[in-house]
Amino acid sequence: MENRKTFDVLNDLNINGHTELKKVEGKELTYLSWPWAWAEVKKRYPDAHYTIWKNADGLPYTEDEQTGYMVYTTVTIEGITHEMWLPVMNGANRAMKRHPYKYATKYGEKSVEAATMMDINKAIMRCLVKNLAMFGLGLYIYAGEDLPEVEKDDAQEQQKAVTSQPQRKGPVQPQNAAKTASMTKAATIPQEAPQAAKQAENVPETPSAYMQRRIREIKAQNAGFDFLKARAALIEGGAVPDVPSATMNMAQAVQLMDAIQANLRAS
């Protein structure tokens, strides 16, 4: 192992290929696979270990009737220990309690089911991932970034090199305006995929990072764009295969994002 601080080593890892996007009450959240996270830590620090806090009865949680359940973990790497905590939450990231309850939203009243041991188990493993982020692993995701600092700097330098190249401009041929607009719209859609694929091959990013970049670009030009809804519509129509974001290869990511953009332009 090179002589670098634990935080620097883990903070430089690109985790994008091992995450899954999940929409929670209008917001897109990123979840990291805990088996991959722990495996990457153990590869670099074999002596790393974690502890799940348990109460006097041996149960891995605390409970409050009003606020719900909470789980705790501690992780030790290279003699440094960090602790972390996480509420037990449902799919909408609402705290779960012993009994079901309802709450009001702008979309109407919604309910939260009573917590089960499976919910507590999931919360513990998510807490572990959050705990590892305190050592640097995936911390940039929690900060709302899409690339670790090292790769972000490299990507920015490559982008500068690309944009500094002089752009070639061809002569403009006068044509019937209506005919030109129609031909351009028809020709753009099939030509975009190979161009985007070529661009993706030249940029050192994972399929997940590529999609997140394209999503930001589309959102900047289309107010109210809903990625998950657009993806679901394409899958339902058979335009793209039903492949989880975390397991997509670059070709599938390019196909999905190009299909989404083509639909937006055609609408």
TADA-V146715 format. One record per residue. N is the residue number from 1. RES is the residue in one letter. PHI is phi in whole degrees, -180 to 180 (999 if undefined). Layout:
BEGIN
N:RES:PHI / N:RES:PHI
END
This chain:
BEGIN
1:M:999 / 2:E:-66 / 3:N:-79 / 4:R:-131 / 5:K:-66 / 6:T:-53 / 7:F:-61 / 8:D:-64 / 9:V:-62 / 10:L:-76 / 11:N:-69 / 12:D:-83 / 13:L:-74 / 14:N:-89 / 15:I:-101 / 16:N:-59 / 17:G:-74 / 18:H:-125 / 19:T:-116 / 20:E:-134 / 21:L:-82 / 22:K:-139 / 23:K:-90 / 24:V:-125 / 25:E:47 / 26:G:87 / 27:K:-116 / 28:E:-94 / 29:L:-111 / 30:T:-110 / 31:Y:-115 / 32:L:-101 / 33:S:-65 / 34:W:-68 / 35:P:-61 / 36:W:-66 / 37:A:-60 / 38:W:-69 / 39:A:-62 / 40:E:-66 / 41:V:-67 / 42:K:-67 / 43:K:-62 / 44:R:-93 / 45:Y:-136 / 46:P:-58 / 47:D:-87 / 48:A:-63 / 49:H:-149 / 50:Y:-131 / 51:T:-132 / 52:I:-100 / 53:W:-67 / 54:K:-131 / 55:N:-83 / 56:A:-63 / 57:D:-92 / 58:G:83 / 59:L:-92 / 60:P:-85 / 61:Y:-163 / 62:T:-112 / 63:E:-136 / 64:D:-128 / 65:E:-60 / 66:Q:-85 / 67:T:-102 / 68:G:111 / 69:Y:-103 / 70:M:-138 / 71:V:-119 / 72:Y:-139 / 73:T:-139 / 74:T:-131 / 75:V:-127 / 76:T:-122 / 77:I:-135 / 78:E:53 / 79:G:80 / 80:I:-105 / 81:T:-119 / 82:H:-125 / 83:E:-110 / 84:M:-149 / 85:W:-139 / 86:L:-157 / 87:P:-70 / 88:V:-80 / 89:M:-125 / 90:N:-88 / 91:G:-65 / 92:A:-99 / 93:N:60 / 94:R:-104 / 95:A:-59 / 96:M:-101 / 97:K:-124 / 98:R:-66 / 99:H:-120 / 100:P:-66 / 101:Y:-151 / 102:K:-118 / 103:Y:-147 / 104:A:-94 / 105:T:-134 / 106:K:-69 / 107:Y:-97 / 108:G:115 / 109:E:-78 / 110:K:-128 / 111:S:-123 / 112:V:-122 / 113:E:-72 / 114:A:-67 / 115:A:-70 / 116:T:-118 / 117:M:-65 / 118:M:-66 / 119:D:-63 / 120:I:-66 / 121:N:-61 / 122:K:-63 / 123:A:-63 / 124:I:-62 / 125:M:-72 / 126:R:-68 / 127:C:-64 / 128:L:-61 / 129:V:-62 / 130:K:-63 / 131:N:-63 / 132:L:-66 / 133:A:-64 / 134:M:-66 / 135:F:-94 / 136:G:113 / 137:L:-70 / 138:G:75 / 139:L:-62 / 140:Y:-66 / 141:I:-68 / 142:Y:-65 / 143:A:-84 / 144:G:84 / 145:E:-95 / 146:D:-115 / 147:L:-145 / 148:P:-65 / 149:E:-58 / 150:V:-63 / 151:E:-70 / 152:K:-64 / 153:D:-63 / 154:D:-63 / 155:A:-64 / 156:Q:-66 / 157:E:-65 / 158:Q:-67 / 159:Q:-65 / 160:K:-62 / 161:A:-65 / 162:V:-69 / 163:T:-72 / 164:S:-81 / 165:Q:-74 / 166:P:-63 / 167:Q:-91 / 168:R:-81 / 169:K:-122 / 170:G:-90 / 171:P:-66 / 172:V:-92 / 173:Q:-95 / 174:P:-67 / 175:Q:-141 / 176:N:-60 / 177:A:-61 / 178:A:-65 / 179:K:-66 / 180:T:-63 / 181:A:-61 / 182:S:-65 / 183:M:-66 / 184:T:-64 / 185:K:-64 / 186:A:-72 / 187:A:-84 / 188:T:-68 / 189:I:-61 / 190:P:-70 / 191:Q:-86 / 192:E:-67 / 193:A:-58 / 194:P:-63 / 195:Q:-67 / 196:A:-67 / 197:A:-63 / 198:K:-64 / 199:Q:-63 / 200:A:-62 / 201:E:-68 / 202:N:-87 / 203:V:-108 / 204:P:-77 / 205:E:-139 / 206:T:-80 / 207:P:-56 / 208:S:-65 / 209:A:-66 / 210:Y:-61 / 211:M:-65 / 212:Q:-64 / 213:R:-66 / 214:R:-65 / 215:I:-62 / 216:R:-63 / 217:E:-64 / 218:I:-67 / 219:K:-62 / 220:A:-65 / 221:Q:-106 / 222:N:-134 / 223:A:-62 / 224:G:80 / 225:F:-61 / 226:D:-118 / 227:F:-62 / 228:L:-64 / 229:K:-67 / 230:A:-65 / 231:R:-65 / 232:A:-62 / 233:A:-66 / 234:L:-68 / 235:I:-65 / 236:E:-63 / 237:G:-83 / 238:G:78 / 239:A:-76 / 240:V:-137 / 241:P:-74 / 242:D:-85 / 243:V:-119 / 244:P:-56 / 245:S:-56 / 246:A:-69 / 247:T:-110 / 248:M:-69 / 249:N:-90 / 250:M:-63 / 251:A:-62 / 252:Q:-68 / 253:A:-65 / 254:V:-63 / 255:Q:-59 / 256:L:-64 / 257:M:-68 / 258:D:-68 / 259:A:-66 / 260:I:-62 / 261:Q:-67 / 262:A:-64 / 263:N:-64 / 264:L:-65 / 265:R:-71 / 266:A:-80 / 267:S:-81
END
